[in-house]
Amino acid sequence: MIRPQDIGRGEEQHELFTANTGGKGKRLCHYDYRDEGGELFSCVKKTLEECREARDEWMGRRGK
């Protein structure tokens, strides 16, 4: 289980899980990242790579 309160600055956590949608299992990744300033980024995407891309876009929009 992901625990955002345990993430240090510049660290990430992720967890793969299966969501039951309409009787079908869908594999997803829950991702959390805490930046050097202490702000938390969190998302759910299909893959860890997609989560990291979203994190990079988030950081880019914030000028980090």
mmCIF file of the N, C-alpha and C atoms, coordinates in Angstrom:
data_MODEL
# 
_entry.id   MODEL 
# 
loop_
_atom_site.group_PDB 
_atom_site.id 
_atom_site.type_symbol 
_atom_site.label_atom_id 
_atom_site.label_alt_id 
_atom_site.label_comp_id 
_atom_site.label_asym_id 
_atom_site.label_entity_id 
_atom_site.label_seq_id 
_atom_site.pdbx_PDB_ins_code 
_atom_site.Cartn_x 
_atom_site.Cartn_y 
_atom_site.Cartn_z 
_atom_site.occupancy 
_atom_site.B_iso_or_equiv 
_atom_site.pdbx_formal_charge 
_atom_site.auth_seq_id 
_atom_site.auth_comp_id 
_atom_site.auth_asym_id 
_atom_site.auth_atom_id 
_atom_site.pdbx_PDB_model_num 
ATOM 1   N N  . MET A 1 1  ? 0.837   -1.183 0.000   1.00 0.00 ? 1  MET A N  1 
ATOM 2   C CA . MET A 1 1  ? 0.000   0.000  0.000   1.00 0.00 ? 1  MET A CA 1 
ATOM 3   C C  . MET A 1 1  ? 0.885   1.250  0.000   1.00 0.00 ? 1  MET A C  1 
ATOM 4   N N  . ILE A 1 2  ? 0.540   2.186  -0.849  1.00 0.00 ? 2  ILE A N  1 
ATOM 5   C CA . ILE A 1 2  ? 1.272   3.442  -0.928  1.00 0.00 ? 2  ILE A CA 1 
ATOM 6   C C  . ILE A 1 2  ? 0.923   4.302  0.277   1.00 0.00 ? 2  ILE A C  1 
ATOM 7   N N  . ARG A 1 3  ? 1.967   4.885  0.855   1.00 0.00 ? 3  ARG A N  1 
ATOM 8   C CA . ARG A 1 3  ? 1.785   5.772  1.995   1.00 0.00 ? 3  ARG A CA 1 
ATOM 9   C C  . ARG A 1 3  ? 2.492   7.093  1.687   1.00 0.00 ? 3  ARG A C  1 
ATOM 10  N N  . PRO A 1 4  ? 1.747   8.078  1.142   1.00 0.00 ? 4  PRO A N  1 
ATOM 11  C CA . PRO A 1 4  ? 2.358   9.351  0.752   1.00 0.00 ? 4  PRO A CA 1 
ATOM 12  C C  . PRO A 1 4  ? 3.117   10.029 1.888   1.00 0.00 ? 4  PRO A C  1 
ATOM 13  N N  . GLN A 1 5  ? 2.668   9.842  3.101   1.00 0.00 ? 5  GLN A N  1 
ATOM 14  C CA . GLN A 1 5  ? 3.336   10.482 4.237   1.00 0.00 ? 5  GLN A CA 1 
ATOM 15  C C  . GLN A 1 5  ? 4.748   9.931  4.453   1.00 0.00 ? 5  GLN A C  1 
ATOM 16  N N  . ASP A 1 6  ? 5.059   8.789  3.872   1.00 0.00 ? 6  ASP A N  1 
ATOM 17  C CA . ASP A 1 6  ? 6.378   8.177  4.025   1.00 0.00 ? 6  ASP A CA 1 
ATOM 18  C C  . ASP A 1 6  ? 7.348   8.542  2.897   1.00 0.00 ? 6  ASP A C  1 
ATOM 19  N N  . ILE A 1 7  ? 6.882   9.300  1.905   1.00 0.00 ? 7  ILE A N  1 
ATOM 20  C CA . ILE A 1 7  ? 7.724   9.643  0.770   1.00 0.00 ? 7  ILE A CA 1 
ATOM 21  C C  . ILE A 1 7  ? 8.581   10.852 1.126   1.00 0.00 ? 7  ILE A C  1 
ATOM 22  N N  . GLY A 1 8  ? 9.882   10.695 0.987   1.00 0.00 ? 8  GLY A N  1 
ATOM 23  C CA . GLY A 1 8  ? 10.802  11.802 1.222   1.00 0.00 ? 8  GLY A CA 1 
ATOM 24  C C  . GLY A 1 8  ? 10.879  12.702 0.000   1.00 0.00 ? 8  GLY A C  1 
ATOM 25  N N  . ARG A 1 9  ? 11.506  13.841 0.161   1.00 0.00 ? 9  ARG A N  1 
ATOM 26  C CA . ARG A 1 9  ? 11.668  14.775 -0.952  1.00 0.00 ? 9  ARG A CA 1 
ATOM 27  C C  . ARG A 1 9  ? 12.524  14.144 -2.046  1.00 0.00 ? 9  ARG A C  1 
ATOM 28  N N  . GLY A 1 10 ? 12.035  14.248 -3.282  1.00 0.00 ? 10 GLY A N  1 
ATOM 29  C CA . GLY A 1 10 ? 12.740  13.671 -4.419  1.00 0.00 ? 10 GLY A CA 1 
ATOM 30  C C  . GLY A 1 10 ? 12.537  12.167 -4.563  1.00 0.00 ? 10 GLY A C  1 
ATOM 31  N N  . GLU A 1 11 ? 11.587  11.590 -3.806  1.00 0.00 ? 11 GLU A N  1 
ATOM 32  C CA . GLU A 1 11 ? 11.339  10.147 -3.856  1.00 0.00 ? 11 GLU A CA 1 
ATOM 33  C C  . GLU A 1 11 ? 9.990   9.853  -4.504  1.00 0.00 ? 11 GLU A C  1 
ATOM 34  N N  . GLU A 1 12 ? 9.850   8.608  -4.968  1.00 0.00 ? 12 GLU A N  1 
ATOM 35  C CA . GLU A 1 12 ? 8.610   8.146  -5.576  1.00 0.00 ? 12 GLU A CA 1 
ATOM 36  C C  . GLU A 1 12 ? 8.198   6.807  -4.985  1.00 0.00 ? 12 GLU A C  1 
ATOM 37  N N  . GLN A 1 13 ? 6.915   6.517  -5.099  1.00 0.00 ? 13 GLN A N  1 
ATOM 38  C CA . GLN A 1 13 ? 6.366   5.205  -4.751  1.00 0.00 ? 13 GLN A CA 1 
ATOM 39  C C  . GLN A 1 13 ? 5.361   4.854  -5.842  1.00 0.00 ? 13 GLN A C  1 
ATOM 40  N N  . HIS A 1 14 ? 5.222   3.572  -6.106  1.00 0.00 ? 14 HIS A N  1 
ATOM 41  C CA . HIS A 1 14 ? 4.182   3.151  -7.031  1.00 0.00 ? 14 HIS A CA 1 
ATOM 42  C C  . HIS A 1 14 ? 3.664   1.779  -6.630  1.00 0.00 ? 14 HIS A C  1 
ATOM 43  N N  . GLU A 1 15 ? 2.456   1.502  -7.094  1.00 0.00 ? 15 GLU A N  1 
ATOM 44  C CA . GLU A 1 15 ? 1.816   0.228  -6.789  1.00 0.00 ? 15 GLU A CA 1 
ATOM 45  C C  . GLU A 1 15 ? 0.950   -0.165 -7.980  1.00 0.00 ? 15 GLU A C  1 
ATOM 46  N N  . LEU A 1 16 ? 1.126   -1.381 -8.438  1.00 0.00 ? 16 LEU A N  1 
ATOM 47  C CA . LEU A 1 16 ? 0.283   -1.910 -9.507  1.00 0.00 ? 16 LEU A CA 1 
ATOM 48  C C  . LEU A 1 16 ? -0.923  -2.582 -8.871  1.00 0.00 ? 16 LEU A C  1 
ATOM 49  N N  . PHE A 1 17 ? -2.098  -2.384 -9.478  1.00 0.00 ? 17 PHE A N  1 
ATOM 50  C CA . PHE A 1 17 ? -3.307  -2.997 -8.939  1.00 0.00 ? 17 PHE A CA 1 
ATOM 51  C C  . PHE A 1 17 ? -4.268  -3.301 -10.080 1.00 0.00 ? 17 PHE A C  1 
ATOM 52  N N  . THR A 1 18 ? -5.263  -4.104 -9.789  1.00 0.00 ? 18 THR A N  1 
ATOM 53  C CA . THR A 1 18 ? -6.284  -4.448 -10.766 1.00 0.00 ? 18 THR A CA 1 
ATOM 54  C C  . THR A 1 18 ? -7.602  -3.837 -10.319 1.00 0.00 ? 18 THR A C  1 
ATOM 55  N N  . ALA A 1 19 ? -8.172  -3.009 -11.180 1.00 0.00 ? 19 ALA A N  1 
ATOM 56  C CA . ALA A 1 19 ? -9.462  -2.384 -10.906 1.00 0.00 ? 19 ALA A CA 1 
ATOM 57  C C  . ALA A 1 19 ? -10.536 -3.177 -11.654 1.00 0.00 ? 19 ALA A C  1 
ATOM 58  N N  . ASN A 1 20 ? -11.594 -3.491 -10.984 1.00 0.00 ? 20 ASN A N  1 
ATOM 59  C CA . ASN A 1 20 ? -12.700 -4.195 -11.624 1.00 0.00 ? 20 ASN A CA 1 
ATOM 60  C C  . ASN A 1 20 ? -13.667 -3.180 -12.207 1.00 0.00 ? 20 ASN A C  1 
ATOM 61  N N  . THR A 1 21 ? -13.706 -3.129 -13.527 1.00 0.00 ? 21 THR A N  1 
ATOM 62  C CA . THR A 1 21 ? -14.579 -2.186 -14.213 1.00 0.00 ? 21 THR A CA 1 
ATOM 63  C C  . THR A 1 21 ? -15.512 -2.962 -15.122 1.00 0.00 ? 21 THR A C  1 
ATOM 64  N N  . GLY A 1 22 ? -16.776 -2.939 -14.813 1.00 0.00 ? 22 GLY A N  1 
ATOM 65  C CA . GLY A 1 22 ? -17.752 -3.647 -15.638 1.00 0.00 ? 22 GLY A CA 1 
ATOM 66  C C  . GLY A 1 22 ? -17.527 -5.139 -15.686 1.00 0.00 ? 22 GLY A C  1 
ATOM 67  N N  . GLY A 1 23 ? -17.032 -5.707 -14.585 1.00 0.00 ? 23 GLY A N  1 
ATOM 68  C CA . GLY A 1 23 ? -16.797 -7.141 -14.532 1.00 0.00 ? 23 GLY A CA 1 
ATOM 69  C C  . GLY A 1 23 ? -15.471 -7.582 -15.130 1.00 0.00 ? 23 GLY A C  1 
ATOM 70  N N  . LYS A 1 24 ? -14.703 -6.639 -15.638 1.00 0.00 ? 24 LYS A N  1 
ATOM 71  C CA . LYS A 1 24 ? -13.400 -6.958 -16.216 1.00 0.00 ? 24 LYS A CA 1 
ATOM 72  C C  . LYS A 1 24 ? -12.301 -6.313 -15.380 1.00 0.00 ? 24 LYS A C  1 
ATOM 73  N N  . GLY A 1 25 ? -11.219 -7.044 -15.201 1.00 0.00 ? 25 GLY A N  1 
ATOM 74  C CA . GLY A 1 25 ? -10.088 -6.508 -14.471 1.00 0.00 ? 25 GLY A CA 1 
ATOM 75  C C  . GLY A 1 25 ? -9.214  -5.658 -15.382 1.00 0.00 ? 25 GLY A C  1 
ATOM 76  N N  . LYS A 1 26 ? -8.844  -4.475 -14.890 1.00 0.00 ? 26 LYS A N  1 
ATOM 77  C CA . LYS A 1 26 ? -7.996  -3.573 -15.662 1.00 0.00 ? 26 LYS A CA 1 
ATOM 78  C C  . LYS A 1 26 ? -6.771  -3.267 -14.822 1.00 0.00 ? 26 LYS A C  1 
ATOM 79  N N  . ARG A 1 27 ? -5.585  -3.555 -15.351 1.00 0.00 ? 27 ARG A N  1 
ATOM 80  C CA . ARG A 1 27 ? -4.327  -3.348 -14.639 1.00 0.00 ? 27 ARG A CA 1 
ATOM 81  C C  . ARG A 1 27 ? -3.928  -1.876 -14.699 1.00 0.00 ? 27 ARG A C  1 
ATOM 82  N N  . LEU A 1 28 ? -3.671  -1.276 -13.526 1.00 0.00 ? 28 LEU A N  1 
ATOM 83  C CA . LEU A 1 28 ? -3.315  0.128  -13.439 1.00 0.00 ? 28 LEU A CA 1 
ATOM 84  C C  . LEU A 1 28 ? -2.148  0.317  -12.482 1.00 0.00 ? 28 LEU A C  1 
ATOM 85  N N  . CYS A 1 29 ? -1.564  1.521  -12.526 1.00 0.00 ? 29 CYS A N  1 
ATOM 86  C CA . CYS A 1 29 ? -0.457  1.867  -11.653 1.00 0.00 ? 29 CYS A CA 1 
ATOM 87  C C  . CYS A 1 29 ? -0.813  3.149  -10.899 1.00 0.00 ? 29 CYS A C  1 
ATOM 88  N N  . HIS A 1 30 ? -0.751  3.103  -9.579  1.00 0.00 ? 30 HIS A N  1 
ATOM 89  C CA . HIS A 1 30 ? -0.913  4.301  -8.732  1.00 0.00 ? 30 HIS A CA 1 
ATOM 90  C C  . HIS A 1 30 ? 0.487   4.782  -8.408  1.00 0.00 ? 30 HIS A C  1 
ATOM 91  N N  . TYR A 1 31 ? 0.724   6.071  -8.624  1.00 0.00 ? 31 TYR A N  1 
ATOM 92  C CA . TYR A 1 31 ? 2.064   6.640  -8.508  1.00 0.00 ? 31 TYR A CA 1 
ATOM 93  C C  . TYR A 1 31 ? 2.032   7.915  -7.681  1.00 0.00 ? 31 TYR A C  1 
ATOM 94  N N  . ASP A 1 32 ? 2.966   8.054  -6.763  1.00 0.00 ? 32 ASP A N  1 
ATOM 95  C CA . ASP A 1 32 ? 3.146   9.273  -5.978  1.00 0.00 ? 32 ASP A CA 1 
ATOM 96  C C  . ASP A 1 32 ? 4.600   9.707  -6.058  1.00 0.00 ? 32 ASP A C  1 
ATOM 97  N N  . TYR A 1 33 ? 4.808   11.015 -6.130  1.00 0.00 ? 33 TYR A N  1 
ATOM 98  C CA . TYR A 1 33 ? 6.152   11.593 -6.146  1.00 0.00 ? 33 TYR A CA 1 
ATOM 99  C C  . TYR A 1 33 ? 6.131   12.873 -5.323  1.00 0.00 ? 33 TYR A C  1 
ATOM 100 N N  . ARG A 1 34 ? 7.120   13.044 -4.458  1.00 0.00 ? 34 ARG A N  1 
ATOM 101 C CA . ARG A 1 34 ? 7.241   14.281 -3.688  1.00 0.00 ? 34 ARG A CA 1 
ATOM 102 C C  . ARG A 1 34 ? 8.445   15.048 -4.210  1.00 0.00 ? 34 ARG A C  1 
ATOM 103 N N  . ASP A 1 35 ? 8.207   16.289 -4.656  1.00 0.00 ? 35 ASP A N  1 
ATOM 104 C CA . ASP A 1 35 ? 9.312   17.067 -5.226  1.00 0.00 ? 35 ASP A CA 1 
ATOM 105 C C  . ASP A 1 35 ? 10.224  17.602 -4.126  1.00 0.00 ? 35 ASP A C  1 
ATOM 106 N N  . GLU A 1 36 ? 11.299  18.234 -4.544  1.00 0.00 ? 36 GLU A N  1 
ATOM 107 C CA . GLU A 1 36 ? 12.290  18.736 -3.586  1.00 0.00 ? 36 GLU A CA 1 
ATOM 108 C C  . GLU A 1 36 ? 11.712  19.809 -2.665  1.00 0.00 ? 36 GLU A C  1 
ATOM 109 N N  . GLY A 1 37 ? 10.649  20.477 -3.113  1.00 0.00 ? 37 GLY A N  1 
ATOM 110 C CA . GLY A 1 37 ? 10.001  21.488 -2.294  1.00 0.00 ? 37 GLY A CA 1 
ATOM 111 C C  . GLY A 1 37 ? 8.970   20.914 -1.332  1.00 0.00 ? 37 GLY A C  1 
ATOM 112 N N  . GLY A 1 38 ? 8.717   19.599 -1.442  1.00 0.00 ? 38 GLY A N  1 
ATOM 113 C CA . GLY A 1 38 ? 7.782   18.929 -0.549  1.00 0.00 ? 38 GLY A CA 1 
ATOM 114 C C  . GLY A 1 38 ? 6.380   18.755 -1.096  1.00 0.00 ? 38 GLY A C  1 
ATOM 115 N N  . GLU A 1 39 ? 6.112   19.243 -2.332  1.00 0.00 ? 39 GLU A N  1 
ATOM 116 C CA . GLU A 1 39 ? 4.780   19.110 -2.912  1.00 0.00 ? 39 GLU A CA 1 
ATOM 117 C C  . GLU A 1 39 ? 4.585   17.704 -3.479  1.00 0.00 ? 39 GLU A C  1 
ATOM 118 N N  . LEU A 1 40 ? 3.400   17.147 -3.266  1.00 0.00 ? 40 LEU A N  1 
ATOM 119 C CA . LEU A 1 40 ? 3.096   15.784 -3.687  1.00 0.00 ? 40 LEU A CA 1 
ATOM 120 C C  . LEU A 1 40 ? 2.384   15.769 -5.032  1.00 0.00 ? 40 LEU A C  1 
ATOM 121 N N  . PHE A 1 41 ? 2.856   14.911 -5.935  1.00 0.00 ? 41 PHE A N  1 
ATOM 122 C CA . PHE A 1 41 ? 2.194   14.631 -7.208  1.00 0.00 ? 41 PHE A CA 1 
ATOM 123 C C  . PHE A 1 41 ? 1.679   13.210 -7.137  1.00 0.00 ? 41 PHE A C  1 
ATOM 124 N N  . SER A 1 42 ? 0.441   12.990 -7.545  1.00 0.00 ? 42 SER A N  1 
ATOM 125 C CA . SER A 1 42 ? -0.149  11.660 -7.514  1.00 0.00 ? 42 SER A CA 1 
ATOM 126 C C  . SER A 1 42 ? -0.978  11.447 -8.770  1.00 0.00 ? 42 SER A C  1 
ATOM 127 N N  . CYS A 1 43 ? -0.921  10.233 -9.328  1.00 0.00 ? 43 CYS A N  1 
ATOM 128 C CA . CYS A 1 43 ? -1.746  9.925  -10.497 1.00 0.00 ? 43 CYS A CA 1 
ATOM 129 C C  . CYS A 1 43 ? -1.965  8.418  -10.603 1.00 0.00 ? 43 CYS A C  1 
ATOM 130 N N  . VAL A 1 44 ? -2.902  8.050  -11.467 1.00 0.00 ? 44 VAL A N  1 
ATOM 131 C CA . VAL A 1 44 ? -3.166  6.651  -11.808 1.00 0.00 ? 44 VAL A CA 1 
ATOM 132 C C  . VAL A 1 44 ? -3.159  6.567  -13.325 1.00 0.00 ? 44 VAL A C  1 
ATOM 133 N N  . LYS A 1 45 ? -2.312  5.711  -13.860 1.00 0.00 ? 45 LYS A N  1 
ATOM 134 C CA . LYS A 1 45 ? -2.194  5.512  -15.308 1.00 0.00 ? 45 LYS A CA 1 
ATOM 135 C C  . LYS A 1 45 ? -2.071  4.017  -15.582 1.00 0.00 ? 45 LYS A C  1 
ATOM 136 N N  . LYS A 1 46 ? -1.978  3.647  -16.848 1.00 0.00 ? 46 LYS A N  1 
ATOM 137 C CA . LYS A 1 46 ? -1.865  2.242  -17.223 1.00 0.00 ? 46 LYS A CA 1 
ATOM 138 C C  . LYS A 1 46 ? -0.511  1.642  -16.866 1.00 0.00 ? 46 LYS A C  1 
ATOM 139 N N  . THR A 1 47 ? 0.556   2.444  -16.978 1.00 0.00 ? 47 THR A N  1 
ATOM 140 C CA . THR A 1 47 ? 1.898   1.921  -16.732 1.00 0.00 ? 47 THR A CA 1 
ATOM 141 C C  . THR A 1 47 ? 2.707   2.891  -15.878 1.00 0.00 ? 47 THR A C  1 
ATOM 142 N N  . LEU A 1 48 ? 3.778   2.387  -15.299 1.00 0.00 ? 48 LEU A N  1 
ATOM 143 C CA . LEU A 1 48 ? 4.689   3.226  -14.525 1.00 0.00 ? 48 LEU A CA 1 
ATOM 144 C C  . LEU A 1 48 ? 5.320   4.278  -15.435 1.00 0.00 ? 48 LEU A C  1 
ATOM 145 N N  . GLU A 1 49 ? 5.637   3.906  -16.658 1.00 0.00 ? 49 GLU A N  1 
ATOM 146 C CA . GLU A 1 49 ? 6.234   4.849  -17.600 1.00 0.00 ? 49 GLU A CA 1 
ATOM 147 C C  . GLU A 1 49 ? 5.295   6.018  -17.880 1.00 0.00 ? 49 GLU A C  1 
ATOM 148 N N  . GLU A 1 50 ? 4.006   5.738  -18.048 1.00 0.00 ? 50 GLU A N  1 
ATOM 149 C CA . GLU A 1 50 ? 3.032   6.806  -18.273 1.00 0.00 ? 50 GLU A CA 1 
ATOM 150 C C  . GLU A 1 50 ? 2.932   7.716  -17.053 1.00 0.00 ? 50 GLU A C  1 
ATOM 151 N N  . CYS A 1 51 ? 3.020   7.137  -15.857 1.00 0.00 ? 51 CYS A N  1 
ATOM 152 C CA . CYS A 1 51 ? 2.992   7.929  -14.626 1.00 0.00 ? 51 CYS A CA 1 
ATOM 153 C C  . CYS A 1 51 ? 4.191   8.865  -14.557 1.00 0.00 ? 51 CYS A C  1 
ATOM 154 N N  . ARG A 1 52 ? 5.358   8.349  -14.888 1.00 0.00 ? 52 ARG A N  1 
ATOM 155 C CA . ARG A 1 52 ? 6.563   9.187  -14.851 1.00 0.00 ? 52 ARG A CA 1 
ATOM 156 C C  . ARG A 1 52 ? 6.512   10.285 -15.912 1.00 0.00 ? 52 ARG A C  1 
ATOM 157 N N  . GLU A 1 53 ? 5.930   9.990  -17.072 1.00 0.00 ? 53 GLU A N  1 
ATOM 158 C CA . GLU A 1 53 ? 5.759   11.025 -18.093 1.00 0.00 ? 53 GLU A CA 1 
ATOM 159 C C  . GLU A 1 53 ? 4.835   12.128 -17.579 1.00 0.00 ? 53 GLU A C  1 
ATOM 160 N N  . ALA A 1 54 ? 3.749   11.743 -16.905 1.00 0.00 ? 54 ALA A N  1 
ATOM 161 C CA . ALA A 1 54 ? 2.818   12.730 -16.337 1.00 0.00 ? 54 ALA A CA 1 
ATOM 162 C C  . ALA A 1 54 ? 3.515   13.562 -15.265 1.00 0.00 ? 54 ALA A C  1 
ATOM 163 N N  . ARG A 1 55 ? 4.355   12.921 -14.452 1.00 0.00 ? 55 ARG A N  1 
ATOM 164 C CA . ARG A 1 55 ? 5.129   13.643 -13.437 1.00 0.00 ? 55 ARG A CA 1 
ATOM 165 C C  . ARG A 1 55 ? 6.060   14.659 -14.096 1.00 0.00 ? 55 ARG A C  1 
ATOM 166 N N  . ASP A 1 56 ? 6.744   14.240 -15.151 1.00 0.00 ? 56 ASP A N  1 
ATOM 167 C CA . ASP A 1 56 ? 7.660   15.141 -15.846 1.00 0.00 ? 56 ASP A CA 1 
ATOM 168 C C  . ASP A 1 56 ? 6.920   16.333 -16.446 1.00 0.00 ? 56 ASP A C  1 
ATOM 169 N N  . GLU A 1 57 ? 5.741   16.105 -16.998 1.00 0.00 ? 57 GLU A N  1 
ATOM 170 C CA . GLU A 1 57 ? 4.924   17.193 -17.535 1.00 0.00 ? 57 GLU A CA 1 
ATOM 171 C C  . GLU A 1 57 ? 4.501   18.138 -16.412 1.00 0.00 ? 57 GLU A C  1 
ATOM 172 N N  . TRP A 1 58 ? 4.093   17.584 -15.274 1.00 0.00 ? 58 TRP A N  1 
ATOM 173 C CA . TRP A 1 58 ? 3.719   18.374 -14.104 1.00 0.00 ? 58 TRP A CA 1 
ATOM 174 C C  . TRP A 1 58 ? 4.864   19.247 -13.650 1.00 0.00 ? 58 TRP A C  1 
ATOM 175 N N  . MET A 1 59 ? 6.051   18.660 -13.582 1.00 0.00 ? 59 MET A N  1 
ATOM 176 C CA . MET A 1 59 ? 7.226   19.423 -13.163 1.00 0.00 ? 59 MET A CA 1 
ATOM 177 C C  . MET A 1 59 ? 7.549   20.498 -14.198 1.00 0.00 ? 59 MET A C  1 
ATOM 178 N N  . GLY A 1 60 ? 7.412   20.181 -15.480 1.00 0.00 ? 60 GLY A N  1 
ATOM 179 C CA . GLY A 1 60 ? 7.690   21.141 -16.537 1.00 0.00 ? 60 GLY A CA 1 
ATOM 180 C C  . GLY A 1 60 ? 6.763   22.349 -16.488 1.00 0.00 ? 60 GLY A C  1 
ATOM 181 N N  . ARG A 1 61 ? 5.481   22.105 -16.200 1.00 0.00 ? 61 ARG A N  1 
ATOM 182 C CA . ARG A 1 61 ? 4.515   23.197 -16.096 1.00 0.00 ? 61 ARG A CA 1 
ATOM 183 C C  . ARG A 1 61 ? 4.830   24.104 -14.909 1.00 0.00 ? 61 ARG A C  1 
ATOM 184 N N  . ARG A 1 62 ? 5.504   23.562 -13.927 1.00 0.00 ? 62 ARG A N  1 
ATOM 185 C CA . ARG A 1 62 ? 5.823   24.315 -12.724 1.00 0.00 ? 62 ARG A CA 1 
ATOM 186 C C  . ARG A 1 62 ? 7.237   24.923 -12.794 1.00 0.00 ? 62 ARG A C  1 
ATOM 187 N N  . GLY A 1 63 ? 7.903   24.688 -13.927 1.00 0.00 ? 63 GLY A N  1 
ATOM 188 C CA . GLY A 1 63 ? 9.231   25.255 -14.121 1.00 0.00 ? 63 GLY A CA 1 
ATOM 189 C C  . GLY A 1 63 ? 10.320  24.559 -13.306 1.00 0.00 ? 63 GLY A C  1 
ATOM 190 N N  . LYS A 1 64 ? 10.124  23.279 -13.031 1.00 0.00 ? 64 LYS A N  1 
ATOM 191 C CA . LYS A 1 64 ? 11.108  22.522 -12.233 1.00 0.00 ? 64 LYS A CA 1 
ATOM 192 C C  . LYS A 1 64 ? 11.980  21.674 -13.129 1.00 0.00 ? 64 LYS A C  1 
# 
